[in-house]
């Protein structure tokens, strides 16, 4: 599996799937979630509403992932995952790692061979960027054997210079 860092606009990534740092209600919002919904159009929200009316009436729990159409985005699918809010009093790193692992699992289920990730939980959820990048890169590497031959490319799409440097540091190891 090739692991890349490609700064820019996640919504413009030409991968099979984009990972959305969603909220548990799957109703769109700010940050990455809002950008994906705006760029992808109403089909994404309609698919999320259908999930809420059927399989996820209580919303998507943190650490889980689910796929929908990507609407007008260059990708074919959006994989929605809910990251944990950072806490200095409670250990939540395993929950953040689960977001990456579950997103890769869903990608395999839907047949996506390439996917692009934002820095999950590193925005308004307050996760320190360096730690968020470490967890992301380590989890993708640890999961690589499980998805070998099924996922070819993982792209991390950092939103600023600090995020880019953090992801590059952890990829270099």
N, C-alpha and C positions, 0 to 999 in steps of 0.2 A: 504494500500500500504506500502510495506517495503522499506525504504530508507537506502542504505548502502554506505559506503566509502570503496573502495577496490583499494589501490594504485597498480600501475603496468602498464602494456602495454594495452591500450585500444583495440588494434587490436586483442588481445587474449581473450577478454571477451566473455564468452559463454552465451550471452543474445540473445533474438530474434532480437534486433536491436541495432546498434551502432549509436550514433549521431556524425556527422562529423562537426567540426568547419570549414566550407567551405568558399571559396571565391565566390563572386557573379557570376563569370564566369563558375563555376563548372568544372574547368579544372585541378584540382589537384593543388598542390603547396607545400608549406613548412609546418612545424609543424605537427599538427594532420592530416590535410588534406593530406599532402604528405605521411605520414605513412599509412593512410587508403588506399590510392590509390596503394602504393607499395605492401602492404600486400595482398590486395584484388585482385590485378591483373587488366588486361585490360577490364574486363567486366564492372567494375564500371565506368571507363572513357567512355566507349561506351554508357552506359545508360545515363550518364550525357550529352554526345554529342547529343543523341536523344532528350533529354528534351530541349536542346538549339535550336535544329532545329524545334521543334514543339511548345510546350506550353510555353517555357521560352526563346524566342529569344533575349530578353534584359538582360538575366541573372536572378538570384534569388535575390530578394530584401532583404536587412537586416531585420531580425525579422521574416522572413517566413521560411517554411520548406517543403522539398519534399523528397520522398523515392526512392531509387533504389535498385537493387540487391546488395548483399555484396560480390559477386564474390567468392574468395577463403577464405574469413574470416569465423570464426566459426559462426558468426551471419547469419541470413537469409537476413536481410535488412540493408542498411545504410540510415539514415535519415540525409540529408544535411541541415544545417541552417547557415545563415550568420549573425555573430554577428556584432555589431557596434564597430567602433573605439572609444576608450575612449576620452572624451573631458572634460576639466575642465571648459570650457566656455559654453557648451551646455548640457542640461539635456538629457541623452540617456538611462537612467536606464529602462524605459518602453520598449524600443526597445530590450534591452538585455533580459528582462523578457519574451518578446514575443517569443524569440528563444526557450526557454524552454517550454512555453505553446503550441506553434505551433508544436514542436517536439512531445509532448505528444498527441496532436490531431491527427497528422499523424500516430503515433504508433497505436492509436485506429482504425483508418481507415484501416490500413493494417493487423490488427489482432495481432500485437506484444504485448505480455503480459509482457515482460521485456525489459528494455533498459538501455544502459550505456552512460553516458555523460562525455565529457571532461569539463574543465573549459573554457567555451566559452568566447572569447574576452580577456582572461587573459594572453595570450602570446604576440605575436607581435602587437596585437591591443591595448595593453597597459592598460587594465583595472586593477586597484589595486586588488590584489588577495582576500583580505578579503571582499571587496565589491562585487566582482564577485561571491564568495561563498555564501554570504548573499542573493543576488538576486536569485541565482540558487536554493538554499534550500527553501527560502520563496515561490518562484513561484511554485515549485513542490508541496509543502504542500498546497498552495492555490488552486491548480488545482486538488488535490487528489479527492475531492468530485465529480468533473465532470467526472473523469475517473474510479471511484470506480467500482470494479467488472470487469474492462477491462484491467487495468494495475496492475500487482501484485508486480513488483519489479523495482525500479530505483536504479542504481548504479552510483555513482560519482567516476570517475577514475582520481585522481589527479596525476600530472606529477612530483611533487617533495615534499619534506618535508613541505615546507611552504604551499603549496596548500592542502596537506593532513590535516594539523593542522587547516587551515581555514575552510575546509568543516566539520571536526569533531566538531569544536566549534559551528558552526551554526546548525548542526544536534542535538547536545546536547541541544541547546537553552539556 
